[in-house]
Amino acid sequence: MKKSTIHAHDGGVIAVVKNVPADLDWNNVKEAVKAKLPPKVALWFASLISDDRKCTLAFAPFEGDLQFLEGLEFEIGDAKLKVEVCYDDALQAAVKKLPKLTMEKREKELKKRQKERNRPIMVGTQRFINVTALKGRVREILNARSDGESLKPDGTDFKLIKALLEYHPKGAEKSSGLTGIKVGKSAFGDSRCFFIVKSDGTEEDFSSMKCLNQLEKTPPYVTAEAKKEPAKSSSSGASKPDLSNADKKDEKVGDAKETEKATEEIKTADKTKKDTEETKEDAAKKTEETKTADDAKKGTEETKEDAAEKKDA
């Protein structure tokens, strides 16, 4: 499968049924195909029969959809028809016939599958954040060697390429008698590729792209580790797992950061409380000062009044 077509149907397979008899319409094709689909799999769209007697179909994505639908045969009366998955120009032409709603569904499912693919993978004993990172590493290994240079048998690059070879369609056959791997110029064009060096001295090239394409169909995703049960009492026989020095160091650093964070939060809370209390104290002080000033003013006014009364008397 070409690189450009690996994910062409991630949003749902687009296919056509050719040579539909003149006495059949799109609904006949639709119902006959639906009867062949696995349970709960939807046929999103079936087009009208074109002048060249083709019916375009759009399916909701499901596990193994390409393998299931490619060449799927069905019968309508005396007619024997089959589903043909579209690629390249035929796919582009078929997509143009889809209604807006179906296009939106495909786009949504495409994004969903892209997100699902963007997960860590494990090839041999080496882990990569996703398939794209693995492809980049393989290119680096090729570009870092000169023609005829061998990979060190005890090196991580050798181990990675050897593990990747297992995904080649003829991996078992090609790796038989393998004693070394080297980089060289391909016999086809100016590209460079890997060569298998065998015990009898013969060499055979292989395409890392074929390996990667096959791997990408069924990526070796890293399975999520089961959550560890919390440590139980000694009577149960369970104990806290031993940690390596690095793990212990990380644990201490983590604890220190948590403690520092908690201390900072306490300081912030204390400062806020202190500021609040100072604000209340200042407010009470200002109130008292205002009251004292009012009393003094009132006393002054009363003294003036008494003086005036005495003068009148």
C-alpha positions as protocol buffer text, in pm:
chain_id: "A"
residue {
  index: 1
  type: MET
  ca { x: 0 y: 0 z: 0 }
}
residue {
  index: 2
  type: LYS
  ca { x: 135 y: 341 z: -94 }
}
residue {
  index: 3
  type: LYS
  ca { x: 231 y: 582 z: 182 }
}
residue {
  index: 4
  type: SER
  ca { x: -33 y: 831 z: 65 }
}
residue {
  index: 5
  type: THR
  ca { x: -311 y: 573 z: 98 }
}
residue {
  index: 6
  type: ILE
  ca { x: -234 y: 428 z: 442 }
}
residue {
  index: 7
  type: HIS
  ca { x: -479 y: 657 z: 620 }
}
residue {
  index: 8
  type: ALA
  ca { x: -697 y: 755 z: 324 }
}
residue {
  index: 9
  type: HIS
  ca { x: -1000 y: 584 z: 476 }
}
residue {
  index: 10
  type: ASP
  ca { x: -948 y: 660 z: 844 }
}
residue {
  index: 11
  type: GLY
  ca { x: -1267 y: 866 z: 846 }
}
residue {
  index: 12
  type: GLY
  ca { x: -1466 y: 583 z: 687 }
}
residue {
  index: 13
  type: VAL
  ca { x: -1423 y: 372 z: 374 }
}
residue {
  index: 14
  type: ILE
  ca { x: -1534 y: 514 z: 38 }
}
residue {
  index: 15
  type: ALA
  ca { x: -1607 y: 254 z: -227 }
}
residue {
  index: 16
  type: VAL
  ca { x: -1795 y: 196 z: -552 }
}
residue {
  index: 17
  type: VAL
  ca { x: -2003 y: -81 z: -697 }
}
residue {
  index: 18
  type: LYS
  ca { x: -1955 y: -106 z: -1075 }
}
residue {
  index: 19
  type: ASN
  ca { x: -2164 y: -254 z: -1356 }
}
residue {
  index: 20
  type: VAL
  ca { x: -2496 y: -221 z: -1177 }
}
residue {
  index: 21
  type: PRO
  ca { x: -2764 y: -374 z: -1403 }
}
residue {
  index: 22
  type: ALA
  ca { x: -3005 y: -130 z: -1571 }
}
residue {
  index: 23
  type: ASP
  ca { x: -3306 y: -274 z: -1389 }
}
residue {
  index: 24
  type: LEU
  ca { x: -3156 y: -198 z: -1045 }
}
residue {
  index: 25
  type: ASP
  ca { x: -3143 y: 133 z: -860 }
}
residue {
  index: 26
  type: TRP
  ca { x: -2932 y: 275 z: -576 }
}
residue {
  index: 27
  type: ASN
  ca { x: -3172 y: 149 z: -310 }
}
residue {
  index: 28
  type: ASN
  ca { x: -3134 y: -211 z: -433 }
}
residue {
  index: 29
  type: VAL
  ca { x: -2758 y: -180 z: -400 }
}
residue {
  index: 30
  type: LYS
  ca { x: -2783 y: -11 z: -61 }
}
residue {
  index: 31
  type: GLU
  ca { x: -3003 y: -279 z: 95 }
}
residue {
  index: 32
  type: ALA
  ca { x: -2799 y: -567 z: -49 }
}
residue {
  index: 33
  type: VAL
  ca { x: -2472 y: -421 z: 87 }
}
residue {
  index: 34
  type: LYS
  ca { x: -2622 y: -343 z: 428 }
}
residue {
  index: 35
  type: ALA
  ca { x: -2725 y: -706 z: 462 }
}
residue {
  index: 36
  type: LYS
  ca { x: -2357 y: -805 z: 432 }
}
residue {
  index: 37
  type: LEU
  ca { x: -2222 y: -565 z: 694 }
}
residue {
  index: 38
  type: PRO
  ca { x: -2131 y: -665 z: 1051 }
}
residue {
  index: 39
  type: PRO
  ca { x: -2388 y: -582 z: 1322 }
}
residue {
  index: 40
  type: LYS
  ca { x: -2418 y: -213 z: 1418 }
}
residue {
  index: 41
  type: VAL
  ca { x: -2203 y: -97 z: 1122 }
}
residue {
  index: 42
  type: ALA
  ca { x: -2369 y: 187 z: 933 }
}
residue {
  index: 43
  type: LEU
  ca { x: -2378 y: 256 z: 561 }
}
residue {
  index: 44
  type: TRP
  ca { x: -2379 y: 635 z: 568 }
}
residue {
  index: 45
  type: PHE
  ca { x: -2449 y: 705 z: 203 }
}
residue {
  index: 46
  type: ALA
  ca { x: -2533 y: 544 z: -131 }
}
residue {
  index: 47
  type: SER
  ca { x: -2539 y: 760 z: -443 }
}
residue {
  index: 48
  type: LEU
  ca { x: -2774 y: 744 z: -737 }
}
residue {
  index: 49
  type: ILE
  ca { x: -2657 y: 513 z: -1014 }
}
residue {
  index: 50
  type: SER
  ca { x: -2436 y: 712 z: -1253 }
}
residue {
  index: 51
  type: ASP
  ca { x: -2452 y: 699 z: -1631 }
}
residue {
  index: 52
  type: ASP
  ca { x: -2166 y: 448 z: -1634 }
}
residue {
  index: 53
  type: ARG
  ca { x: -2365 y: 230 z: -1390 }
}
residue {
  index: 54
  type: LYS
  ca { x: -2166 y: 300 z: -1072 }
}
residue {
  index: 55
  type: CYS
  ca { x: -2293 y: 348 z: -720 }
}
residue {
  index: 56
  type: THR
  ca { x: -2073 y: 532 z: -468 }
}
residue {
  index: 57
  type: LEU
  ca { x: -2086 y: 414 z: -106 }
}
residue {
  index: 58
  type: ALA
  ca { x: -1964 y: 571 z: 221 }
}
residue {
  index: 59
  type: PHE
  ca { x: -1929 y: 352 z: 531 }
}
residue {
  index: 60
  type: ALA
  ca { x: -1891 y: 437 z: 897 }
}
residue {
  index: 61
  type: PRO
  ca { x: -1544 y: 324 z: 1015 }
}
residue {
  index: 62
  type: PHE
  ca { x: -1512 y: -4 z: 1202 }
}
residue {
  index: 63
  type: GLU
  ca { x: -1234 y: -240 z: 1306 }
}
residue {
  index: 64
  type: GLY
  ca { x: -1080 y: -411 z: 1001 }
}
residue {
  index: 65
  type: ASP
  ca { x: -1308 y: -220 z: 763 }
}
residue {
  index: 66
  type: LEU
  ca { x: -1066 y: -207 z: 469 }
}
residue {
  index: 67
  type: GLN
  ca { x: -992 y: -580 z: 480 }
}
residue {
  index: 68
  type: PHE
  ca { x: -1362 y: -663 z: 514 }
}
residue {
  index: 69
  type: LEU
  ca { x: -1492 y: -436 z: 238 }
}
residue {
  index: 70
  type: GLU
  ca { x: -1220 y: -482 z: -25 }
}
residue {
  index: 71
  type: GLY
  ca { x: -1373 y: -716 z: -281 }
}
residue {
  index: 72
  type: LEU
  ca { x: -1688 y: -783 z: -75 }
}
residue {
  index: 73
  type: GLU
  ca { x: -1928 y: -971 z: -302 }
}
residue {
  index: 74
  type: PHE
  ca { x: -2307 y: -976 z: -290 }
}
residue {
  index: 75
  type: GLU
  ca { x: -2598 y: -1077 z: -509 }
}
residue {
  index: 76
  type: ILE
  ca { x: -2913 y: -902 z: -623 }
}
residue {
  index: 77
  type: GLY
  ca { x: -3131 y: -1144 z: -812 }
}
residue {
  index: 78
  type: ASP
  ca { x: -2917 y: -1292 z: -1087 }
}
residue {
  index: 79
  type: ALA
  ca { x: -2660 y: -1014 z: -1065 }
}
residue {
  index: 80
  type: LYS
  ca { x: -2330 y: -1078 z: -881 }
}
residue {
  index: 81
  type: LEU
  ca { x: -2162 y: -753 z: -777 }
}
residue {
  index: 82
  type: LYS
  ca { x: -1871 y: -653 z: -556 }
}
residue {
  index: 83
  type: VAL
  ca { x: -1751 y: -355 z: -353 }
}
residue {
  index: 84
  type: GLU
  ca { x: -1430 y: -186 z: -469 }
}
residue {
  index: 85
  type: VAL
  ca { x: -1247 y: 47 z: -228 }
}
residue {
  index: 86
  type: CYS
  ca { x: -1145 y: 376 z: -392 }
}
residue {
  index: 87
  type: TYR
  ca { x: -791 y: 516 z: -398 }
}
residue {
  index: 88
  type: ASP
  ca { x: -610 y: 815 z: -548 }
}
residue {
  index: 89
  type: ASP
  ca { x: -808 y: 984 z: -831 }
}
residue {
  index: 90
  type: ALA
  ca { x: -1105 y: 751 z: -793 }
}
residue {
  index: 91
  type: LEU
  ca { x: -1124 y: 839 z: -424 }
}
residue {
  index: 92
  type: GLN
  ca { x: -1114 y: 1212 z: -493 }
}
residue {
  index: 93
  type: ALA
  ca { x: -1392 y: 1179 z: -750 }
}
residue {
  index: 94
  type: ALA
  ca { x: -1604 y: 972 z: -511 }
}
residue {
  index: 95
  type: VAL
  ca { x: -1560 y: 1214 z: -222 }
}
residue {
  index: 96
  type: LYS
  ca { x: -1702 y: 1498 z: -433 }
}
residue {
  index: 97
  type: LYS
  ca { x: -2031 y: 1309 z: -453 }
}
residue {
  index: 98
  type: LEU
  ca { x: -2075 y: 1293 z: -76 }
}
residue {
  index: 99
  type: PRO
  ca { x: -2331 y: 1519 z: 90 }
}
residue {
  index: 100
  type: LYS
  ca { x: -2216 y: 1775 z: 346 }
}
residue {
  index: 101
  type: LEU
  ca { x: -2345 y: 1575 z: 644 }
}
residue {
  index: 102
  type: THR
  ca { x: -2147 y: 1266 z: 542 }
}
residue {
  index: 103
  type: MET
  ca { x: -1835 y: 1476 z: 491 }
}
residue {
  index: 104
  type: GLU
  ca { x: -1870 y: 1618 z: 842 }
}
residue {
  index: 105
  type: LYS
  ca { x: -1907 y: 1267 z: 987 }
}
residue {
  index: 106
  type: ARG
  ca { x: -1591 y: 1150 z: 806 }
}
residue {
  index: 107
  type: GLU
  ca { x: -1395 y: 1452 z: 929 }
}
residue {
  index: 108
  type: LYS
  ca { x: -1504 y: 1387 z: 1288 }
}
residue {
  index: 109
  type: GLU
  ca { x: -1407 y: 1019 z: 1270 }
}
residue {
  index: 110
  type: LEU
  ca { x: -1077 y: 1106 z: 1100 }
}
residue {
  index: 111
  type: LYS
  ca { x: -976 y: 1334 z: 1388 }
}
residue {
  index: 112
  type: LYS
  ca { x: -1084 y: 1068 z: 1635 }
}
residue {
  index: 113
  type: ARG
  ca { x: -864 y: 801 z: 1475 }
}
residue {
  index: 114
  type: GLN
  ca { x: -569 y: 1040 z: 1444 }
}
residue {
  index: 115
  type: LYS
  ca { x: -592 y: 1108 z: 1816 }
}
residue {
  index: 116
  type: GLU
  ca { x: -610 y: 736 z: 1892 }
}
residue {
  index: 117
  type: ARG
  ca { x: -298 y: 671 z: 1682 }
}
residue {
  index: 118
  type: ASN
  ca { x: -95 y: 938 z: 1859 }
}
residue {
  index: 119
  type: ARG
  ca { x: 12 y: 701 z: 2139 }
}
residue {
  index: 120
  type: PRO
  ca { x: 343 y: 553 z: 2254 }
}
residue {
  index: 121
  type: ILE
  ca { x: 464 y: 238 z: 2074 }
}
residue {
  index: 122
  type: MET
  ca { x: 724 y: -25 z: 2161 }
}
residue {
  index: 123
  type: VAL
  ca { x: 953 y: -174 z: 1895 }
}
residue {
  index: 124
  type: GLY
  ca { x: 1177 y: -441 z: 2039 }
}
residue {
  index: 125
  type: THR
  ca { x: 1282 y: -292 z: 2372 }
}
residue {
  index: 126
  type: GLN
  ca { x: 1269 y: 70 z: 2258 }
}
residue {
  index: 127
  type: ARG
  ca { x: 981 y: 304 z: 2322 }
}
residue {
  index: 128
  type: PHE
  ca { x: 870 y: 595 z: 2098 }
}
residue {
  index: 129
  type: ILE
  ca { x: 606 y: 859 z: 2165 }
}
residue {
  index: 130
  type: ASN
  ca { x: 433 y: 770 z: 1835 }
}
residue {
  index: 131
  type: VAL
  ca { x: 492 y: 616 z: 1491 }
}
residue {
  index: 132
  type: THR
  ca { x: 615 y: 949 z: 1352 }
}
residue {
  index: 133
  type: ALA
  ca { x: 897 y: 955 z: 1608 }
}
residue {
  index: 134
  type: LEU
  ca { x: 998 y: 603 z: 1504 }
}
residue {
  index: 135
  type: LYS
  ca { x: 1010 y: 705 z: 1137 }
}
residue {
  index: 136
  type: GLY
  ca { x: 1231 y: 1000 z: 1226 }
}
residue {
  index: 137
  type: ARG
  ca { x: 1471 y: 775 z: 1417 }
}
residue {
  index: 138
  type: VAL
  ca { x: 1499 y: 531 z: 1124 }
}
residue {
  index: 139
  type: ARG
  ca { x: 1585 y: 822 z: 890 }
}
residue {
  index: 140
  type: GLU
  ca { x: 1850 y: 942 z: 1137 }
}
residue {
  index: 141
  type: ILE
  ca { x: 2011 y: 597 z: 1144 }
}
residue {
  index: 142
  type: LEU
  ca { x: 2027 y: 588 z: 763 }
}
residue {
  index: 143
  type: ASN
  ca { x: 2164 y: 942 z: 731 }
}
residue {
  index: 144
  type: ALA
  ca { x: 2425 y: 898 z: 1005 }
}
residue {
  index: 145
  type: ARG
  ca { x: 2605 y: 615 z: 821 }
}
residue {
  index: 146
  type: SER
  ca { x: 2813 y: 617 z: 508 }
}
residue {
  index: 147
  type: ASP
  ca { x: 2761 y: 363 z: 230 }
}
residue {
  index: 148
  type: GLY
  ca { x: 2884 y: 21 z: 337 }
}
residue {
  index: 149
  type: GLU
  ca { x: 2899 y: 108 z: 707 }
}
residue {
  index: 150
  type: SER
  ca { x: 2769 y: -164 z: 940 }
}
residue {
  index: 151
  type: LEU
  ca { x: 2559 y: -114 z: 1251 }
}
residue {
  index: 152
  type: LYS
  ca { x: 2729 y: -231 z: 1571 }
}
residue {
  index: 153
  type: PRO
  ca { x: 2571 y: -567 z: 1670 }
}
residue {
  index: 154
  type: ASP
  ca { x: 2553 y: -465 z: 2038 }
}
residue {
  index: 155
  type: GLY
  ca { x: 2423 y: -116 z: 1963 }
}
residue {
  index: 156
  type: THR
  ca { x: 2067 y: 11 z: 2005 }
}
residue {
  index: 157
  type: ASP
  ca { x: 2043 y: 105 z: 1635 }
}
residue {
  index: 158
  type: PHE
  ca { x: 2115 y: -252 z: 1527 }
}
residue {
  index: 159
  type: LYS
  ca { x: 1861 y: -389 z: 1775 }
}
residue {
  index: 160
  type: LEU
  ca { x: 1596 y: -142 z: 1658 }
}
residue {
  index: 161
  type: ILE
  ca { x: 1637 y: -217 z: 1285 }
}
residue {
  index: 162
  type: LYS
  ca { x: 1643 y: -591 z: 1352 }
}
residue {
  index: 163
  type: ALA
  ca { x: 1318 y: -561 z: 1550 }
}
residue {
  index: 164
  type: LEU
  ca { x: 1167 y: -346 z: 1272 }
}
residue {
  index: 165
  type: LEU
  ca { x: 1258 y: -612 z: 1014 }
}
residue {
  index: 166
  type: GLU
  ca { x: 1004 y: -843 z: 1179 }
}
residue {
  index: 167
  type: TYR
  ca { x: 727 y: -623 z: 1034 }
}
residue {
  index: 168
  type: HIS
  ca { x: 845 y: -670 z: 675 }
}
residue {
  index: 169
  type: PRO
  ca { x: 600 y: -881 z: 469 }
}
residue {
  index: 170
  type: LYS
  ca { x: 889 y: -1125 z: 415 }
}
residue {
  index: 171
  type: GLY
  ca { x: 1065 y: -1054 z: 743 }
}
residue {
  index: 172
  type: ALA
  ca { x: 1105 y: -1414 z: 858 }
}
residue {
  index: 173
  type: GLU
  ca { x: 1250 y: -1517 z: 523 }
}
residue {
  index: 174
  type: LYS
  ca { x: 1486 y: -1221 z: 495 }
}
residue {
  index: 175
  type: SER
  ca { x: 1617 y: -1243 z: 852 }
}
residue {
  index: 176
  type: SER
  ca { x: 1709 y: -1612 z: 818 }
}
residue {
  index: 177
  type: GLY
  ca { x: 2084 y: -1645 z: 878 }
}
residue {
  index: 178
  type: LEU
  ca { x: 2122 y: -1276 z: 966 }
}
residue {
  index: 179
  type: THR
  ca { x: 2459 y: -1189 z: 1119 }
}
residue {
  index: 180
  type: GLY
  ca { x: 2477 y: -816 z: 1049 }
}
residue {
  index: 181
  type: ILE
  ca { x: 2301 y: -508 z: 912 }
}
residue {
  index: 182
  type: LYS
  ca { x: 2462 y: -230 z: 713 }
}
residue {
  index: 183
  type: VAL
  ca { x: 2365 y: 82 z: 519 }
}
residue {
  index: 184
  type: GLY
  ca { x: 2414 y: 106 z: 146 }
}
residue {
  index: 185
  type: LYS
  ca { x: 2288 y: 252 z: -179 }
}
residue {
  index: 186
  type: SER
  ca { x: 1972 y: 95 z: -315 }
}
residue {
  index: 187
  type: ALA
  ca { x: 1978 y: -81 z: -650 }
}
residue {
  index: 188
  type: PHE
  ca { x: 1670 y: 123 z: -740 }
}
residue {
  index: 189
  type: GLY
  ca { x: 1740 y: 492 z: -790 }
}
residue {
  index: 190
  type: ASP
  ca { x: 1961 y: 705 z: -566 }
}
residue {
  index: 191
  type: SER
  ca { x: 1793 y: 618 z: -240 }
}
residue {
  index: 192
  type: ARG
  ca { x: 1971 y: 445 z: 48 }
}
residue {
  index: 193
  type: CYS
  ca { x: 1849 y: 144 z: 242 }
}
residue {
  index: 194
  type: PHE
  ca { x: 1949 y: -126 z: 486 }
}
residue {
  index: 195
  type: PHE
  ca { x: 2121 y: -448 z: 383 }
}
residue {
  index: 196
  type: ILE
  ca { x: 2107 y: -780 z: 567 }
}
residue {
  index: 197
  type: VAL
  ca { x: 2443 y: -954 z: 592 }
}
residue {
  index: 198
  type: LYS
  ca { x: 2400 y: -1333 z: 618 }
}
residue {
  index: 199
  type: SER
  ca { x: 2620 y: -1605 z: 761 }
}
residue {
  index: 200
  type: ASP
  ca { x: 2722 y: -1728 z: 413 }
}
residue {
  index: 201
  type: GLY
  ca { x: 2849 y: -1381 z: 323 }
}
residue {
  index: 202
  type: THR
  ca { x: 2558 y: -1285 z: 97 }
}
residue {
  index: 203
  type: GLU
  ca { x: 2382 y: -952 z: 130 }
}
residue {
  index: 204
  type: GLU
  ca { x: 2019 y: -864 z: 66 }
}
residue {
  index: 205
  type: ASP
  ca { x: 1859 y: -523 z: 82 }
}
residue {
  index: 206
  type: PHE
  ca { x: 1521 y: -457 z: 241 }
}
residue {
  index: 207
  type: SER
  ca { x: 1286 y: -161 z: 248 }
}
residue {
  index: 208
  type: SER
  ca { x: 1243 y: -4 z: 591 }
}
residue {
  index: 209
  type: MET
  ca { x: 942 y: 178 z: 444 }
}
residue {
  index: 210
  type: LYS
  ca { x: 763 y: -152 z: 387 }
}
residue {
  index: 211
  type: CYS
  ca { x: 831 y: -242 z: 750 }
}
residue {
  index: 212
  type: LEU
  ca { x: 700 y: 93 z: 873 }
}
residue {
  index: 213
  type: ASN
  ca { x: 390 y: 76 z: 655 }
}
residue {
  index: 214
  type: GLN
  ca { x: 306 y: -268 z: 789 }
}
residue {
  index: 215
  type: LEU
  ca { x: 373 y: -159 z: 1147 }
}
residue {
  index: 216
  type: GLU
  ca { x: 149 y: 144 z: 1099 }
}
residue {
  index: 217
  type: LYS
  ca { x: -146 y: -78 z: 1006 }
}
residue {
  index: 218
  type: THR
  ca { x: -133 y: -246 z: 1347 }
}
residue {
  index: 219
  type: PRO
  ca { x: 93 y: -31 z: 1567 }
}
residue {
  index: 220
  type: PRO
  ca { x: 251 y: -203 z: 1870 }
}
residue {
  index: 221
  type: TYR
  ca { x: 98 y: 37 z: 2120 }
}
residue {
  index: 222
  type: VAL
  ca { x: 229 y: 41 z: 2474 }
}
residue {
  index: 223
  type: THR
  ca { x: -34 y: -113 z: 2698 }
}
residue {
  index: 224
  type: ALA
  ca { x: -128 y: 84 z: 3007 }
}
residue {
  index: 225
  type: GLU
  ca { x: 23 y: -64 z: 3321 }
}
residue {
  index: 226
  type: ALA
  ca { x: -223 y: -182 z: 3581 }
}
residue {
  index: 227
  type: LYS
  ca { x: -251 y: 51 z: 3876 }
}
residue {
  index: 228
  type: LYS
  ca { x: -62 y: -78 z: 4175 }
}
residue {
  index: 229
  type: GLU
  ca { x: -267 y: -167 z: 4480 }
}
residue {
  index: 230
  type: PRO
  ca { x: -197 y: 47 z: 4788 }
}
residue {
  index: 231
  type: ALA
  ca { x: 25 y: -114 z: 5052 }
}
residue {
  index: 232
  type: LYS
  ca { x: -170 y: -323 z: 5299 }
}
residue {
  index: 233
  type: SER
  ca { x: -97 y: -420 z: 5660 }
}
residue {
  index: 234
  type: SER
  ca { x: 189 y: -663 z: 5727 }
}
residue {
  index: 235
  type: SER
  ca { x: -59 y: -937 z: 5808 }
}
residue {
  index: 236
  type: SER
  ca { x: -173 y: -949 z: 5446 }
}
residue {
  index: 237
  type: GLY
  ca { x: 181 y: -1017 z: 5325 }
}
residue {
  index: 238
  type: ALA
  ca { x: 171 y: -717 z: 5090 }
}
residue {
  index: 239
  type: SER
  ca { x: 453 y: -466 z: 5107 }
}
residue {
  index: 240
  type: LYS
  ca { x: 557 y: -149 z: 4933 }
}
residue {
  index: 241
  type: PRO
  ca { x: 764 y: -230 z: 4621 }
}
residue {
  index: 242
  type: ASP
  ca { x: 1136 y: -161 z: 4637 }
}
residue {
  index: 243
  type: LEU
  ca { x: 1244 y: 151 z: 4456 }
}
residue {
  index: 244
  type: SER
  ca { x: 1568 y: 205 z: 4269 }
}
residue {
  index: 245
  type: ASN
  ca { x: 1801 y: 484 z: 4381 }
}
residue {
  index: 246
  type: ALA
  ca { x: 1676 y: 697 z: 4091 }
}
residue {
  index: 247
  type: ASP
  ca { x: 1314 y: 633 z: 4185 }
}
residue {
  index: 248
  type: LYS
  ca { x: 1388 y: 713 z: 4552 }
}
residue {
  index: 249
  type: LYS
  ca { x: 1557 y: 1035 z: 4448 }
}
residue {
  index: 250
  type: ASP
  ca { x: 1259 y: 1129 z: 4228 }
}
residue {
  index: 251
  type: GLU
  ca { x: 1023 y: 1043 z: 4514 }
}
residue {
  index: 252
  type: LYS
  ca { x: 1218 y: 1265 z: 4757 }
}
residue {
  index: 253
  type: VAL
  ca { x: 1226 y: 1550 z: 4506 }
}
residue {
  index: 254
  type: GLY
  ca { x: 852 y: 1510 z: 4455 }
}
residue {
  index: 255
  type: ASP
  ca { x: 788 y: 1511 z: 4830 }
}
residue {
  index: 256
  type: ALA
  ca { x: 1010 y: 1817 z: 4873 }
}
residue {
  index: 257
  type: LYS
  ca { x: 820 y: 2002 z: 4602 }
}
residue {
  index: 258
  type: GLU
  ca { x: 487 y: 1911 z: 4760 }
}
residue {
  index: 259
  type: THR
  ca { x: 612 y: 2029 z: 5101 }
}
residue {
  index: 260
  type: GLU
  ca { x: 744 y: 2351 z: 4952 }
}
residue {
  index: 261
  type: LYS
  ca { x: 411 y: 2409 z: 4779 }
}
residue {
  index: 262
  type: ALA
  ca { x: 215 y: 2345 z: 5098 }
}
residue {
  index: 263
  type: THR
  ca { x: 444 y: 2578 z: 5297 }
}
residue {
  index: 264
  type: GLU
  ca { x: 399 y: 2852 z: 5040 }
}
residue {
  index: 265
  type: GLU
  ca { x: 20 y: 2811 z: 5055 }
}
residue {
  index: 266
  type: ILE
  ca { x: 29 y: 2839 z: 5438 }
}
residue {
  index: 267
  type: LYS
  ca { x: 244 y: 3153 z: 5418 }
}
residue {
  index: 268
  type: THR
  ca { x: 2 y: 3305 z: 5167 }
}
residue {
  index: 269
  type: ALA
  ca { x: -295 y: 3221 z: 5390 }
}
residue {
  index: 270
  type: ASP
  ca { x: -121 y: 3368 z: 5698 }
}
residue {
  index: 271
  type: LYS
  ca { x: -33 y: 3686 z: 5511 }
}
residue {
  index: 272
  type: THR
  ca { x: -392 y: 3721 z: 5388 }
}
residue {
  index: 273
  type: LYS
  ca { x: -521 y: 3671 z: 5744 }
}
residue {
  index: 274
  type: LYS
  ca { x: -271 y: 3921 z: 5884 }
}
residue {
  index: 275
  type: ASP
  ca { x: -363 y: 4179 z: 5618 }
}
residue {
  index: 276
  type: THR
  ca { x: -731 y: 4130 z: 5698 }
}
residue {
  index: 277
  type: GLU
  ca { x: -671 y: 4175 z: 6072 }
}
residue {
  index: 278
  type: GLU
  ca { x: -460 y: 4487 z: 6011 }
}
residue {
  index: 279
  type: THR
  ca { x: -734 y: 4628 z: 5791 }
}
residue {
  index: 280
  type: LYS
  ca { x: -994 y: 4568 z: 6061 }
}
residue {
  index: 281
  type: GLU
  ca { x: -764 y: 4723 z: 6325 }
}
residue {
  index: 282
  type: ASP
  ca { x: -705 y: 5030 z: 6108 }
}
residue {
  index: 283
  type: ALA
  ca { x: -1078 y: 5065 z: 6049 }
}
residue {
  index: 284
  type: ALA
  ca { x: -1152 y: 5042 z: 6423 }
}
residue {
  index: 285
  type: LYS
  ca { x: -877 y: 5294 z: 6500 }
}
residue {
  index: 286
  type: LYS
  ca { x: -1013 y: 5540 z: 6241 }
}
residue {
  index: 287
  type: THR
  ca { x: -1364 y: 5497 z: 6382 }
}
residue {
  index: 288
  type: GLU
  ca { x: -1236 y: 5570 z: 6735 }
}
residue {
  index: 289
  type: GLU
  ca { x: -1042 y: 5873 z: 6613 }
}
residue {
  index: 290
  type: THR
  ca { x: -1352 y: 6002 z: 6433 }
}
residue {
  index: 291
  type: LYS
  ca { x: -1563 y: 5955 z: 6746 }
}
residue {
  index: 292
  type: THR
  ca { x: -1305 y: 6137 z: 6962 }
}
residue {
  index: 293
  type: ALA
  ca { x: -1293 y: 6423 z: 6712 }
}
residue {
  index: 294
  type: ASP
  ca { x: -1674 y: 6446 z: 6713 }
}
residue {
  index: 295
  type: ASP
  ca { x: -1683 y: 6450 z: 7095 }
}
residue {
  index: 296
  type: ALA
  ca { x: -1418 y: 6723 z: 7106 }
}
residue {
  index: 297
  type: LYS
  ca { x: -1613 y: 6927 z: 6853 }
}
residue {
  index: 298
  type: LYS
  ca { x: -1934 y: 6881 z: 7046 }
}
residue {
  index: 299
  type: GLY
  ca { x: -1759 y: 6982 z: 7372 }
}
residue {
  index: 300
  type: THR
  ca { x: -1626 y: 7297 z: 7208 }
}
residue {
  index: 301
  type: GLU
  ca { x: -1970 y: 7390 z: 7080 }
}
residue {
  index: 302
  type: GLU
  ca { x: -2126 y: 7333 z: 7427 }
}
residue {
  index: 303
  type: THR
  ca { x: -1857 y: 7552 z: 7591 }
}
residue {
  index: 304
  type: LYS
  ca { x: -1927 y: 7834 z: 7348 }
}
residue {
  index: 305
  type: GLU
  ca { x: -2300 y: 7803 z: 7420 }
}
residue {
  index: 306
  type: ASP
  ca { x: -2246 y: 7819 z: 7799 }
}
residue {
  index: 307
  type: ALA
  ca { x: -2029 y: 8124 z: 7756 }
}
residue {
  index: 308
  type: ALA
  ca { x: -2296 y: 8294 z: 7549 }
}
residue {
  index: 309
  type: GLU
  ca { x: -2565 y: 8219 z: 7810 }
}
residue {
  index: 310
  type: LYS
  ca { x: -2352 y: 8363 z: 8090 }
}
residue {
  index: 311
  type: LYS
  ca { x: -2289 y: 8677 z: 7888 }
}
residue {
  index: 312
  type: ASP
  ca { x: -2663 y: 8726 z: 7829 }
}
residue {
  index: 313
  type: ALA
  ca { x: -2733 y: 8676 z: 8198 }
}
